[in-house]
Structures are given as C-alpha cells and as structure tokens.
C-alpha cells in the first residue's frame, strides 16, 4: 500500500513536549454506558486522543481499541498512568485511569492512501468546490470536470434567474464553511455578500473562493462526461488471492477508472479518455424543467411560461392577475418576485399545500447545536401562518398525536423560506387555491373543482426533475448508501428534494454538503475502511427517480451506519456538523438578524403602499420577537437534556 503522512488530517495535534497536546475526540466508546472521558497520549506525549468509557472500563479494552485504530497488536501496547510524580503500569484487567500514556504507540495518525492517478471530481458547484478543497488539504492530485463555463453549478447558473436569492442565511452557505473558524466575508472583491445573497452574489462567491484556493488550475470547463467505467488494475500483486481484485486495487491506490469526455461546444468530436483513481460525482438533481401542458393553452391568449431556467419575463406580470401553478420551494420564491414586479394578484394553485418556512425559523434551527423538535418548530411556524389563516397542524405533510407531543413532517419538496409570501397573503396580494387546472379558455382557467379564475398570466412553478442519463453515465445499477455499485471510490451526492423528519437542524443545504464531503473524501484517504460498512448500507435502484437521487429514508440509515461503525469518520463528519451553529452564531447574532428581518418586512409594506398595491388595512407588525425565539430555543435544548437523562 502506498501511504504518506497527512499533515491536514483530523488527527491529534502535535506540540512540543513542554506543552500538553490538544485532545482529539474520536467519538469511540467502550462497552457499557459512557460516564467519563479517557485521554490517551502516545508514547512521547506529543499526541492525545479521547474516548468515552464506563467507570469500570478495563485496560485491555482500551488496548484493543488503540490497536484497531493504529493497526498494532494490542498485546504490544502498555498503558501507563501517572501517580503523583511517578509512572505506574496498568495491568490488563485494571480499571483504566482517566489519563494514560500508550507505550508502543509512536503516533495515532493514520497514513493516507496515495493514489496512482488523479482523483476525478465531476461538477463545480458548492459540493464539487468543497470536495476539491478537502482533497487539496489532504495532498491529493485531482482534476475537476465541469460541463458549464465557470464555477457555480447548474442550479445557480442555469435553473435560477437574476431575481433568485439564497432563501437561507449566508452563514451556512459559502465555500469556506468547511474550514473551522472561518467566517463568511461580507464582500468578495467589491461585490457584497448579503445576509440573503442574490444569484449574482453567490456566483461571485463561488468564483472568488475557487480562485483563492487555486482550483481553476485543476478544473476543465465545458467538458461533458459521457461514461465512467472501471478499468483493469495496473497491478495484480497486492493483497491475498482470496481478496476480491477490485478491493485490492482500492486499498493499494492502483484503482483505475476511465472517463470518456467530450467538449460541450464540439459534441461531434471524438473526445478523450481520462484515467482517474476515484470518481467523486456532484451531478446535481435539478437537471431538467418538469413540463406540463394544459388543454386549451392555444385559446388562452395570455402569457404562459415556466418559472425556472431563465424562461420567465416578469415584466409581463405588472398590473395583472397571475396563476402561479405549484407549491414547492421555487413557488414560494416566485411569490416574492411577482409582487416585486407589481402584479395585481398571485393565485397560487396547487394539488397539495406544502409547508414553507420563514426566515426566523431558518435562522433558529441553524443557530442551535441541537435539533429543534417538530412540534416546537410548528408552534413557531404558526405565528406567521396566522396572518394567512392556515393551521399548520392540518397540513397534509404533518403527522402527530392528540397531544401534539411530536410532529413528523413528510413532503416531496424542501421548505421554501420567505416572509413575503405571508405578508402578501395578509394583504390579499396572494391567495392559495388547492385545485388543478382542467382546461383554459380566453384569459380564464377552469379548475377540476368547477371554479373559473380570470387571469392574464400563468406561471408554471412545477419544479425540476433529475436525469436518468446520470445513472447511465455513472454506470449506476445500485446505489449502496451514496456509493455507486458499492464502490467506496465512486460516491455520488446531490442536494435533498424532500422533507422527512421530526427534528430539524437546518433548512440550508450547506451543512449537509459539508458532512457529505467529509464522508466521501474519508474513503479516498482510507478505502479499506469501507469493508466495515459494506453490506450494512441501504440500496437504492432506479424507479420513478434515478438511482442516484435517494429519499430521506435512504440517507438517514446510510449516515447512521457510517457513524456507528466508523467512529473516526463519524468524528470528521461531526466536526463539519459543529460548524453549522458556530458559523451561524458568529455571522448572524440574534438581535441583529431579527432587526434585519423586521426591516425587510417593513420595507415591503412601504413599497406596497407607495405603488398603491394594498388597501388601508392595519399594518401587521413583524410576527417574531427575541423573547419568542429564545423561548423556543430554550425549550428545544431542555427537550434534548431530558432525553439524555433518561
């Protein structure tokens, strides 16, 4: 196996012998309930790791754990405890002391596998950029292949329009999020990076971050990957004959994959075959516009268009009544965009009314270091939903009990996050109609429930669909966890398309991307670790969705298995998880954030009145206060403290 020391790995810190090294928390726990922490030093005292242990954990248990971590014979490890100014060896069956030195262990650091060929990264959006950053930290050679002409990803460069904004906060969505202690800048060059940045601000952030980390030199733009295929290994001498050949290749760093690529602007060219030692794919799942056609569109004699992929001309909506068809996250965004373009009224028509989020709750779930229970979150939702007369507990996506002691939310779209949806609803600028278009006539939509709705514009916000071509390109038959055909060197990842939870830790895709990056790059470093979880991962096959786009019920056991069976990988992922509340708190202090939300709320009211868009009904105060939010956070924390004590 080709190995190399990794100075950037999540490992115990090295310091001079005169200083006590900073402990690295492994997340490992001995048998029994952990009631204490054991600090373990290497033999020269320059490194320290910690494990959880019961009060009666024996030295032999700890030696076995250390042996497993360091690939050493546990019988060659001796634990030494300090008694006053003297050192004393512990016998194997002694209760292990809370701070010991492991004689026979020169270092806890694991050597990282060095690969013969570059690591291939597909996609140069947020996930691809952060993957490259991580690979660069680890000293890996890599090449990124991107079909577009710059960094930013398909979602922001193609699907979004110039009016689109990040619906969650900048504190959890920026490239350097994966770097502990780094706060998101308020500017990239001379371009501001606002609390809720616009599409163009986001693209600037991606590109300036990529430039800062030297990623342009390793990225080939306007390149389409047509096919990925495993190639025969360049060596057959590694490992035992009984070990599968593919696994011998992976742990030796001799694995080879062929990627057939062609230039996007010259699709008829022969292209080329690139060789990589791993293929880490971030293909995205907002691939194509979901298309629907209503009977009678030719008779409507108005403006009909899709809301995504830059198709919509919003100037067509000024002073007109608009049917906004759908109720996913992009629908919620378009309510804001339509009222900004001073449409007369937005009729949101949908088969099911999904729940959408609001800015203060998005902030709250990211601010806490524990998840917000669903029932507390819905209580917070209700404060603003009262303005539009909707009981969130009655939503089709909510399951609960008679006492509302919990809330499980299951819907096929993520939470669209906005406050303006509710403000427009209060003023009658927006109305939700649960119905479907049956047919169209001149400036009129006839619904399946027998209504006739006069309008001049129909905007189809029916979402996007992932592409089955990506399964074909990857050669994907079965997705094991997030790994193509059970291969640790071929992960594929994308953002979620659903809500499936009863406790909530983030509305942003940023934190999930960061922990996924930690997981997929772990197996680039230590591919042999995959054997621990092989056979323990859920399997996803293509159905109404491509295999590379799993459901929430698939992903939860995937990362559960990694966390339970690979504690050091889990610790790497946990470090990324911790960044969420740390970044949120350093970037968005509560008083300042609530003041920004209130200012936006009041600014839209002034605009509505300036242009005569609303009547003289009383101005609604911003529905949230610091005291309310603090109460919900305190109760969320208390819930988990009580759970831990049981």
LOVO-731894 format. One record per residue (C-alpha): z, y, x. Coordinates in steps of 0.1 Angstrom, whole numbers, padded with zeros to 4 digits, always signed. Layout:
REM LOVO-731894
ZYX
...
END
This chain:
REM LOVO-731894
+0000+0000+0000
-0009+0034+0013
+0021+0057+0010
+0031+0092+0020
+0063+0112+0017
+0061+0137-0011
+0079+0170-0005
+0074+0182-0041
+0087+0151-0059
+0116+0152-0084
+0140+0138-0058
+0174+0146-0044
+0174+0178-0024
+0178+0177+0014
+0202+0200+0031
+0220+0203+0064
+0250+0180+0069
+0273+0210+0067
+0264+0216+0030
+0268+0193+0001
+0233+0184-0013
+0224+0193-0049
+0227+0161-0070
+0195+0149-0087
+0202+0134-0122
+0184+0101-0125
+0192+0095-0162
+0202+0059-0152
+0233+0045-0169
+0252+0013-0160
+0262-0013-0186
+0286+0000-0212
+0292+0034-0227
+0289+0062-0201
+0321+0081-0198
+0317+0096-0163
+0291+0105-0137
+0289+0088-0103
+0275+0108-0073
+0258+0087-0047
+0250+0101-0012
+0225+0085+0012
+0240+0073+0045
+0236+0106+0064
+0248+0127+0034
+0216+0147+0031
+0206+0135-0004
+0226+0129-0036
+0217+0113-0069
+0238+0108-0100
+0240+0080-0126
+0261+0076-0158
+0287+0049-0158
+0315+0034-0178
+0351+0037-0165
+0350+0001-0152
+0316+0001-0136
+0317-0022-0106
+0303-0015-0071
+0279-0045-0074
+0263-0029-0105
+0257+0003-0086
+0243-0015-0056
+0218-0033-0078
+0207+0000-0093
+0202+0016-0059
+0184-0015-0047
+0160-0013-0076
+0154+0024-0070
+0148+0021-0033
+0132-0014-0031
+0161-0026-0010
+0181-0058-0011
+0213-0049-0029
+0234-0071-0006
+0224-0049+0023
+0240-0018+0006
+0276-0010+0011
+0294+0017-0009
+0320+0039+0010
+0344+0062-0008
+0365+0089+0007
+0403+0086+0005
+0418+0118+0019
+0403+0122+0054
+0395+0085+0057
+0365+0065+0045
+0370+0032+0028
+0345+0005+0019
+0344-0008-0017
+0342-0045-0024
+0315-0056-0048
+0340-0060-0076
+0359-0028-0072
+0357-0002-0099
+0332+0022-0082
+0345+0056-0072
+0330+0087-0087
+0316+0098-0054
+0303+0073-0028
+0281+0070+0002
+0255+0042+0001
+0253+0028+0036
+0220+0011+0043
+0201+0037+0023
+0183+0062+0045
+0166+0080+0016
+0164+0079-0022
+0129+0094-0021
+0101+0071-0032
+0069+0071-0012
+0039+0083-0034
+0008+0062-0036
-0021+0078-0017
-0055+0071-0033
-0088+0064-0016
-0108+0086-0039
-0102+0119-0057
-0082+0119-0090
-0107+0129-0117
-0094+0153-0144
-0116+0158-0175
-0110+0191-0193
-0099+0225-0180
-0078+0237-0209
-0040+0241-0207
-0034+0203-0202
-0060+0200-0175
-0048+0231-0156
-0012+0219-0156
-0023+0184-0146
-0042+0198-0116
-0012+0220-0107
+0010+0189-0107
-0015+0169-0086
-0017+0197-0061
+0021+0198-0058
+0021+0161-0050
-0007+0165-0024
-0033+0145-0042
-0070+0152-0038
-0086+0159-0072
-0118+0171-0090
-0119+0186-0125
-0150+0182-0147
-0154+0208-0175
-0184+0210-0199
-0178+0247-0205
-0184+0275-0180
-0148+0285-0173
-0112+0277-0177
-0097+0279-0212
-0106+0248-0231
-0127+0241-0262
-0100+0252-0287
-0098+0287-0274
-0133+0292-0261
-0153+0276-0290
-0131+0270-0320
-0111+0302-0320
-0126+0337-0328
-0118+0371-0313
-0092+0377-0340
-0073+0345-0334
-0038+0348-0319
-0013+0323-0305
+0009+0316-0335
+0039+0306-0315
+0055+0327-0286
+0042+0332-0251
+0074+0319-0236
+0064+0283-0242
+0027+0287-0237
+0015+0296-0203
+0002+0276-0173
+0032+0281-0150
+0056+0268-0178
+0058+0236-0157
+0073+0254-0128
+0111+0257-0132
+0124+0292-0131
+0091+0309-0135
+0090+0334-0164
+0056+0342-0181
+0043+0375-0168
+0038+0404-0192
+0004+0411-0176
-0023+0391-0159
-0041+0416-0138
-0043+0447-0161
-0045+0426-0193
-0012+0424-0213
+0002+0390-0223
+0019+0399-0255
+0045+0380-0274
+0018+0366-0296
-0013+0369-0273
-0048+0372-0286
-0076+0347-0278
-0089+0370-0250
-0055+0375-0235
-0050+0337-0235
-0083+0332-0217
-0073+0358-0191
-0040+0339-0186
-0058+0306-0181
-0083+0320-0156
-0059+0341-0136
-0034+0312-0134
-0062+0289-0122
-0073+0314-0096
-0037+0319-0084
-0033+0281-0079
-0067+0277-0062
-0081+0255-0089
-0116+0270-0091
-0125+0253-0058
-0118+0219-0073
-0135+0224-0106
-0171+0217-0116
-0181+0236-0147
-0210+0229-0171
-0207+0192-0164
-0207+0167-0192
-0190+0133-0185
-0212+0107-0202
-0195+0075-0193
-0164+0063-0175
-0164+0027-0161
-0141+0008-0138
-0159-0004-0106
-0152-0033-0083
-0125-0025-0058
-0134-0017-0022
-0108-0042-0011
-0096-0076-0023
-0069-0082+0002
-0039-0065-0015
-0012-0085-0032
-0006-0120-0043
-0035-0141-0056
-0017-0146-0089
-0015-0108-0095
-0044-0095-0116
-0071-0079-0094
-0071-0046-0113
-0033-0042-0108
-0037-0050-0071
-0062-0022-0069
-0040+0003-0087
-0009-0002-0066
-0029-0001-0033
-0046+0032-0041
-0080+0014-0039
-0089+0016-0075
-0123+0029-0083
-0139+0044-0114
-0174+0056-0118
-0181+0087-0139
-0217+0094-0149
-0221+0131-0153
-0250+0154-0162
-0253+0192-0161
-0249+0207-0196
-0278+0231-0192
-0301+0203-0178
-0293+0173-0201
-0326+0155-0192
-0317+0154-0155
-0307+0120-0140
-0272+0134-0133
-0250+0117-0107
-0223+0091-0103
-0189+0103-0091
-0162+0080-0078
-0125+0085-0086
-0093+0066-0081
-0079+0077-0115
-0093+0094-0146
-0069+0118-0164
-0086+0130-0196
-0077+0160-0217
-0108+0160-0241
-0093+0179-0270
-0094+0168-0306
-0108+0200-0323
-0143+0188-0315
-0165+0195-0345
-0163+0215-0376
-0154+0194-0407
-0182+0200-0431
-0182+0201-0469
-0208+0213-0494
-0200+0224-0529
-0225+0218-0557
-0243+0250-0566
-0240+0268-0533
-0276+0279-0537
-0266+0296-0570
-0235+0314-0557
-0254+0344-0544
-0225+0354-0522
-0213+0348-0487
-0202+0312-0478
-0191+0303-0443
-0168+0282-0421
-0137+0299-0406
-0139+0283-0371
-0164+0281-0343
-0172+0318-0345
-0193+0314-0376
-0175+0339-0399
-0185+0376-0402
-0152+0391-0416
-0169+0425-0423
-0184+0407-0453
-0150+0405-0469
-0140+0441-0472
-0131+0451-0508
-0140+0416-0521
-0121+0387-0536
-0122+0357-0512
-0116+0320-0518
-0101+0306-0487
-0105+0269-0490
-0079+0247-0473
-0042+0249-0463
-0040+0239-0427
-0029+0260-0397
-0062+0279-0394
-0060+0288-0431
-0027+0305-0425
-0042+0324-0396
-0071+0335-0417
-0049+0350-0444
-0038+0375-0418
-0073+0381-0405
-0087+0386-0440
-0061+0412-0451
-0066+0429-0417
-0103+0433-0428
-0090+0447-0461
-0103+0421-0485
-0093+0427-0521
-0075+0394-0526
-0073+0360-0509
-0072+0330-0532
-0060+0300-0511
-0074+0269-0528
-0062+0235-0516
-0057+0199-0528
-0021+0200-0514
+0001+0229-0504
+0013+0221-0469
+0043+0238-0455
+0037+0266-0430
+0061+0281-0405
+0074+0316-0399
+0079+0334-0366
+0117+0334-0365
+0120+0297-0371
+0093+0290-0345
+0114+0311-0321
+0147+0294-0331
+0136+0258-0326
+0124+0267-0291
+0155+0287-0283
+0179+0258-0289
+0185+0230-0264
+0189+0206-0293
+0165+0199-0322
+0170+0217-0355
+0177+0192-0383
+0151+0193-0410
+0174+0203-0438
+0187+0233-0418
+0152+0243-0410
+0141+0242-0446
+0170+0264-0455
+0156+0289-0430
+0121+0284-0445
+0133+0291-0480
+0145+0327-0471
+0109+0338-0467
+0093+0314-0492
+0114+0331-0519
+0090+0361-0516
+0062+0339-0529
+0082+0319-0555
+0079+0285-0539
+0107+0259-0535
+0101+0242-0501
+0121+0212-0512
+0094+0205-0538
+0066+0203-0512
+0046+0171-0511
+0054+0166-0474
+0092+0167-0478
+0114+0136-0483
+0151+0140-0488
+0181+0127-0508
+0201+0140-0537
+0224+0160-0514
+0196+0173-0492
+0216+0159-0463
+0183+0155-0443
+0147+0164-0446
+0118+0144-0433
+0085+0163-0432
+0052+0144-0431
+0019+0163-0433
-0015+0159-0418
-0016+0194-0403
+0007+0212-0379
+0027+0242-0391
+0006+0273-0392
+0030+0301-0381
+0028+0335-0396
+0048+0361-0415
+0019+0379-0430
+0010+0350-0453
+0043+0356-0471
+0040+0394-0471
+0005+0392-0486
+0018+0368-0512
+0046+0391-0522
+0022+0420-0528
-0003+0398-0547
-0029+0401-0519
-0027+0363-0515
-0023+0336-0542
-0022+0298-0537
-0041+0277-0562
-0036+0239-0559
-0070+0228-0571
-0105+0218-0559
-0139+0234-0563
-0160+0213-0588
-0192+0235-0586
-0203+0270-0580
-0223+0295-0601
-0232+0331-0595
-0201+0347-0579
-0179+0321-0596
-0160+0289-0586
-0154+0263-0613
-0125+0241-0604
-0116+0205-0613
-0087+0217-0634
-0110+0238-0655
-0104+0273-0641
-0131+0298-0634
-0124+0320-0604
-0146+0351-0598
-0152+0358-0561
-0179+0370-0538
-0169+0352-0506
-0159+0316-0499
-0144+0308-0465
-0141+0271-0457
-0110+0266-0436
-0112+0228-0438
-0104+0222-0402
-0120+0203-0374
-0125+0166-0366
-0121+0147-0333
-0152+0129-0319
-0158+0092-0318
-0181+0100-0288
-0150+0105-0267
-0139+0069-0273
-0174+0058-0262
-0174+0080-0232
-0140+0066-0220
-0149+0030-0228
-0118+0030-0250
-0112-0002-0270
-0074+0000-0274
-0050+0029-0267
-0018+0015-0253
+0006+0044-0256
-0016+0071-0242
-0034+0048-0217
-0070+0037-0221
-0072-0001-0224
-0036-0005-0209
-0046+0011-0176
-0020+0034-0160
-0046+0053-0142
-0066+0062-0173
-0045+0083-0196
-0060+0104-0224
-0040+0132-0241
-0045+0159-0267
-0025+0182-0290
-0010+0168-0321
-0027+0171-0355
+0002+0164-0378
+0039+0169-0385
+0060+0137-0387
+0097+0144-0380
+0132+0151-0394
+0144+0170-0364
+0124+0198-0348
+0123+0210-0312
+0092+0231-0310
+0063+0244-0331
+0043+0250-0299
+0020+0225-0282
+0031+0239-0247
+0063+0219-0243
+0046+0186-0254
+0018+0192-0229
+0043+0197-0201
+0062+0165-0206
+0029+0146-0211
+0017+0159-0177
+0049+0147-0161
+0043+0112-0176
+0007+0107-0168
+0010+0120-0132
+0040+0098-0127
+0018+0067-0128
-0007+0083-0104
+0022+0085-0080
+0038+0051-0088
+0012+0030-0107
+0033-0002-0101
+0060+0012-0125
+0036+0007-0153
+0043-0031-0152
+0078-0023-0166
+0063-0009-0198
+0032-0030-0201
+0034-0049-0233
+0061-0025-0247
+0037+0002-0259
+0022+0006-0294
-0015+0000-0297
-0040+0023-0315
-0075+0014-0324
-0103+0035-0340
-0101+0038-0378
-0108+0069-0397
-0099+0087-0365
-0110+0078-0329
-0086+0057-0310
-0078+0085-0285
-0061+0105-0313
-0029+0087-0323
-0004+0096-0350
+0031+0108-0346
+0044+0074-0354
+0025+0061-0324
+0036+0087-0299
+0073+0085-0306
+0077+0049-0296
+0054+0055-0266
+0076+0080-0250
+0107+0062-0262
+0096+0031-0242
+0090+0052-0211
+0123+0070-0214
+0143+0037-0220
+0126+0015-0193
+0117+0041-0166
+0147+0064-0162
+0133+0083-0132
+0101+0090-0151
+0122+0100-0181
+0142+0124-0158
+0109+0140-0147
+0099+0144-0184
+0134+0157-0193
+0131+0184-0166
+0100+0196-0184
+0117+0193-0218
+0145+0216-0205
+0120+0243-0196
+0115+0250-0233
+0148+0266-0241
+0152+0281-0206
+0118+0298-0207
+0123+0309-0243
+0156+0325-0236
+0145+0343-0205
+0114+0356-0223
+0125+0363-0258
+0161+0375-0263
+0171+0371-0299
+0178+0408-0307
+0145+0419-0291
+0125+0392-0307
+0138+0398-0342
+0131+0435-0337
+0095+0427-0328
+0091+0405-0360
+0106+0433-0381
+0084+0459-0365
+0053+0438-0372
+0064+0433-0408
+0069+0470-0415
+0037+0479-0397
+0016+0457-0420
+0034+0473-0451
+0024+0507-0438
-0012+0496-0433
-0014+0480-0468
-0002+0513-0483
-0024+0535-0461
-0055+0518-0474
-0044+0516-0510
-0043+0478-0509
-0010+0473-0527
+0009+0487-0557
+0042+0506-0558
+0065+0475-0560
+0096+0478-0538
+0090+0472-0500
+0105+0439-0491
+0129+0441-0461
+0123+0416-0433
+0140+0385-0446
+0159+0375-0415
+0189+0389-0396
+0206+0379-0363
+0236+0367-0383
+0215+0343-0404
+0197+0329-0374
+0229+0325-0353
+0245+0305-0382
+0216+0281-0384
+0217+0276-0346
+0254+0271-0346
+0252+0245-0374
+0224+0227-0356
+0244+0225-0324
+0275+0213-0344
+0254+0186-0360
+0245+0170-0327
+0280+0174-0313
+0294+0155-0343
+0267+0128-0339
+0275+0124-0302
+0312+0119-0311
+0306+0091-0335
END
